[in-house]
Amino acid sequence: MKVYDVFVIGGGHAGIEAACAASKMGCQVGLVTMEKDAMGRLSCNPAIGGTAKGHLVREIDALGGVMGIIADRSGIQFRMLNRSKGPAVWSPRSQNDRKIYSLEALKVIANHPKIEIIQKSIVSIETENNKIIGVKTNEGELIATKSVVLCSGTFLNGLMHTGMSSVSGGRFGEMPATGITESLLKLGFESGRLKTGTPPRLNANSINFSILEEQPGDDDPKPFSFKTDKSSFPFLPQVSCHVTYTDQTVHKILETGFDKSPMFTGRIKGIGPRYCPSIEDKIVRFAEKEKHQLFLEPEGLDTNLIYVNGFSTSLPTEVQLAALKKVRGLEEVEMIRPGYAVEYDFFPPNQVDLTLETKIIDGLYFAGQINGTSGYEEAAAQGLIAGINAASKILGRNEFVLKRSEAYIGVLIDDLVTKSTEEPYRMFTSRAEHRLLLRQDNADRRLTKYGFELGLVEKEMLAELEKREVIISKSIELFNQKKISPKEINPFLEMKGTNGIESPEIISKLSKRPEIKLKELLLLDGFSEDEKIAELLNDEISLEQVEFELKYEGYIKREFETVKKLERYEKTRIPLSLNYSNLKQLSSEGRDKLQRFKPRSIGQASRIAGITPSDISILLVYLKN
Ligand SMILES: Cc1cc2nc3c(=O)[nH]c(=O)nc-3n(C[C@H](O)[C@H](O)[C@H](O)COP(=O)(O)OP(=O)(O)OC[C@H]3O[C@@H](n4cnc5c(N)ncnc54)[C@H](O)[C@@H]3O)c2cc1C
């Protein structure tokens, strides 16, 4: 009988990363999906990245994951968001061709000969003595495996709502997954119910784009992946999005459907994403707002479908259409598909460990939407970590956990495991306390070494990185020594609207001024003849990193010092077997929470809501003894 090393349930963003990582590490992988053609389907917006999510994609890529490559190959618009703000929040985002994204995902998987794709529905998780032994299909077949990564997305007992109509389904046109929740509840897990929604899809030919604000991509688009060949990028023709707004008339029409809204009438029980509310929710919660911005985003190159970003709704179909027709540019609009909401089961993530292995069942991992997150990137990041850890366990290697100070992925998983969540969790830059260290530009410098050690990153990519490291350190050394005279630089400074200098100044000091762009400074007469400067000017990735390192040197140094101070607590380990009920000195809430969450370190314990400084002191004394 065939026994898989790692069996991944779900061909979504989490499942793809889990399967690719485990197979690349040498495991025999089964990847089951209910619909093979829907591999990596972008269930909602045809876009990857964005604020903080773009950071996750860069980190996934730096570790050897595949989302960045798929997004680059299917991208029809690329933008770096938040460029007017500090570099910590610069975030890459792409608009993607939905169909090509799925095709590219399939191609990437086909490059992994150790992955077997299976099109079936799994109805139960099979265990023996709290250890995984297999999974059962809806046809009653038992598939044997040593471990399972469950990435079932919005499919577990999925229920879709539009107005008064509710139908079973995981997402538009796809069946729900039944049986798995019930089999997990029998094993002692707790589940909850969440909700998310999607906007209507419109016919591009019925929209008057000529009166709307056009939003093109960047002139100099940047790929997500460090591996993407810049010379042939972007690979597909690039398109624009358009911007329009709702107004009070639109809001009034939407309000006429509130008595049939599955949200407001209480038919939807699941909690929705606070940060990505439906249009009806926005009207109620932000009643003082006269209008809401809408982005009209193309779903692909050979389709007329337009996604109305900002207009997610589950109001009755006729109300959606009537309201849309009052939006500027949409007067004659044809709605091809109405928006809808989907409710699904999730498993509060305090039930998994930092490796994403469940605390109850040995060899069972949860990743993606099932852990209460929302978003493709959050799912992919978890899938990668779960896949790595499932494979590591089979191969007898160390577990792989990223720290909060190393990666947004570390922040994401630590937040989930330590704080759990009762509403859909999405990543924000504000969730990362060390965000100046976790920039999108330096993801490779933070993580590629791990990807290489794990066997996920090729040695050519590591060699490229090492080459860049040399360029960066040599450039910084040079700019800390090389001086510019007032005569050489003052006309440039004057042109930039900043004070001239009276005596020669080193480049690193000048480059700290907010008005100065390092590249412009280096392009001044005479500089680019320097061999090292010419080399840096030819290498955009290194140039950007040198600029940030110089400009924010003081802040970065301070951030590293803070991380070092906190590290003492992160390194103070707590045995998982510790029985907190014996520690009578702890506060009763502290005792309950510690017993429930089972933190691995004092640092992690201190982040659990309800744990007091005195609980931490008691734990420290206990561990010392
Ligand atoms: C209507 C809708 C609106 C959304 N809106 C947003 C939004 O506004 N913002 C946002 O960030 N995210 C949104 N999302 C969520 C986003 O799609 C998910 O976060 C992301 O796709 C999760 O990835 P995943 O890998 O966990 O699961 P998914 O991408 O959902 O993939 C799940 C996979 O599991 C398979 N599967 C499930 N159960 C079984 C089973 N029993 N047997 C075999 N295969 C199984 C499915 O076939 C599928 O391949 C929305 C999703 C939907 C459906």
The ligand as an SDF file (V2000), in Angstrom:
LIG
                    3D

 53 58  0  0  0  0  0  0  0  0999 V2000
  -16.1050   34.7850   -1.7890 C   0  0  0  0  0  0  0  0  0  0  0  0
  -14.7430   34.9890   -1.2520 C   0  0  0  0  0  0  0  0  0  0  0  0
  -14.3370   36.2560   -0.9210 C   0  0  0  0  0  0  0  0  0  0  0  0
  -13.0690   36.4810   -0.4080 C   0  0  0  0  0  0  0  0  0  0  0  0
  -12.7000   37.7360   -0.1040 N   0  0  0  0  0  0  0  0  0  0  0  0
  -11.4660   37.9980    0.3270 C   0  0  0  0  0  0  0  0  0  0  0  0
  -11.0570   39.3210    0.5810 C   0  0  0  0  0  0  0  0  0  0  0  0
  -11.7980   40.2780    0.3920 O   0  0  0  0  0  0  0  0  0  0  0  0
   -9.8080   39.5370    1.0280 N   0  0  0  0  0  0  0  0  0  0  0  0
   -8.9630   38.5180    1.2580 C   0  0  0  0  0  0  0  0  0  0  0  0
   -7.8390   38.7480    1.6660 O   0  0  0  0  0  0  0  0  0  0  0  0
   -9.3390   37.2390    1.0300 N   0  0  0  0  0  0  0  0  0  0  0  0
  -10.5540   36.9680    0.5700 C   0  0  0  0  0  0  0  0  0  0  0  0
  -10.9500   35.6920    0.3340 N   0  0  0  0  0  0  0  0  0  0  0  0
  -10.1250   34.6560    0.8630 C   0  0  0  0  0  0  0  0  0  0  0  0
   -9.0560   34.0980    0.0000 C   0  0  0  0  0  0  0  0  0  0  0  0
   -9.6200   33.5100   -1.1020 O   0  0  0  0  0  0  0  0  0  0  0  0
   -8.3790   33.0970    0.8770 C   0  0  0  0  0  0  0  0  0  0  0  0
   -7.7910   33.7750    1.9670 O   0  0  0  0  0  0  0  0  0  0  0  0
   -7.3080   32.2700    0.2640 C   0  0  0  0  0  0  0  0  0  0  0  0
   -7.6780   31.7590   -0.9590 O   0  0  0  0  0  0  0  0  0  0  0  0
   -7.0190   31.1540    1.2430 C   0  0  0  0  0  0  0  0  0  0  0  0
   -6.1330   30.2510    0.7050 O   0  0  0  0  0  0  0  0  0  0  0  0
   -6.1840   28.7600    1.1710 P   0  0  0  0  0  0  0  0  0  0  0  0
   -5.0530   28.0960    0.5270 O   0  0  0  0  0  0  0  0  0  0  0  0
   -6.2820   28.6900    2.6500 O   0  0  0  0  0  0  0  0  0  0  0  0
   -7.5650   28.1860    0.6040 O   0  0  0  0  0  0  0  0  0  0  0  0
   -8.2700   28.2930   -0.8160 P   0  0  0  0  0  0  0  0  0  0  0  0
   -7.5680   29.1740   -1.7290 O   0  0  0  0  0  0  0  0  0  0  0  0
   -9.6920   28.5700   -0.5120 O   0  0  0  0  0  0  0  0  0  0  0  0
   -8.1280   26.8110   -1.3690 O   0  0  0  0  0  0  0  0  0  0  0  0
   -8.7490   25.7450   -0.7360 C   0  0  0  0  0  0  0  0  0  0  0  0
   -8.4840   24.4880   -1.5110 C   0  0  0  0  0  0  0  0  0  0  0  0
   -8.8290   23.3850   -0.7230 O   0  0  0  0  0  0  0  0  0  0  0  0
   -9.5340   22.4330   -1.5310 C   0  0  0  0  0  0  0  0  0  0  0  0
  -10.3290   21.6550   -0.6000 N   0  0  0  0  0  0  0  0  0  0  0  0
  -11.0420   22.1330    0.4570 C   0  0  0  0  0  0  0  0  0  0  0  0
  -11.5850   21.1240    1.1230 N   0  0  0  0  0  0  0  0  0  0  0  0
  -11.2200   19.9870    0.4850 C   0  0  0  0  0  0  0  0  0  0  0  0
  -11.4970   18.6170    0.6910 C   0  0  0  0  0  0  0  0  0  0  0  0
  -12.2390   18.2140    1.7070 N   0  0  0  0  0  0  0  0  0  0  0  0
  -10.9710   17.7280   -0.1830 N   0  0  0  0  0  0  0  0  0  0  0  0
  -10.2060   18.1200   -1.2170 C   0  0  0  0  0  0  0  0  0  0  0  0
   -9.9060   19.4070   -1.4530 N   0  0  0  0  0  0  0  0  0  0  0  0
  -10.4130   20.3140   -0.6080 C   0  0  0  0  0  0  0  0  0  0  0  0
  -10.2770   23.2730   -2.5220 C   0  0  0  0  0  0  0  0  0  0  0  0
  -10.6170   22.5110   -3.6570 O   0  0  0  0  0  0  0  0  0  0  0  0
   -9.2390   24.3490   -2.8170 C   0  0  0  0  0  0  0  0  0  0  0  0
   -8.3400   23.8790   -3.7860 O   0  0  0  0  0  0  0  0  0  0  0  0
  -12.2030   35.4100   -0.2000 C   0  0  0  0  0  0  0  0  0  0  0  0
  -12.6000   34.1320   -0.5390 C   0  0  0  0  0  0  0  0  0  0  0  0
  -13.8620   33.9180   -1.0720 C   0  0  0  0  0  0  0  0  0  0  0  0
  -14.2860   32.5280   -1.4320 C   0  0  0  0  0  0  0  0  0  0  0  0
  1  2  1  0
  2  3  1  0
  2 52  2  0
  3  4  2  0
  4  5  1  0
  4 50  1  0
  5  6  2  0
  6  7  1  0
  6 13  1  0
  7  8  2  0
  7  9  1  0
  9 10  1  0
 10 11  2  0
 10 12  1  0
 12 13  2  0
 13 14  1  0
 14 15  1  0
 14 50  1  0
 15 16  1  0
 16 17  1  0
 16 18  1  0
 18 19  1  0
 18 20  1  0
 20 21  1  0
 20 22  1  0
 22 23  1  0
 23 24  1  0
 24 25  2  0
 24 26  1  0
 24 27  1  0
 27 28  1  0
 28 29  2  0
 28 30  1  0
 28 31  1  0
 31 32  1  0
 32 33  1  0
 33 34  1  0
 33 48  1  0
 34 35  1  0
 35 36  1  0
 35 46  1  0
 36 37  1  0
 36 45  1  0
 37 38  2  0
 38 39  1  0
 39 40  1  0
 39 45  2  0
 40 41  1  0
 40 42  2  0
 42 43  1  0
 43 44  2  0
 44 45  1  0
 46 47  1  0
 46 48  1  0
 48 49  1  0
 50 51  2  0
 51 52  1  0
 52 53  1  0
M  END
$$$$
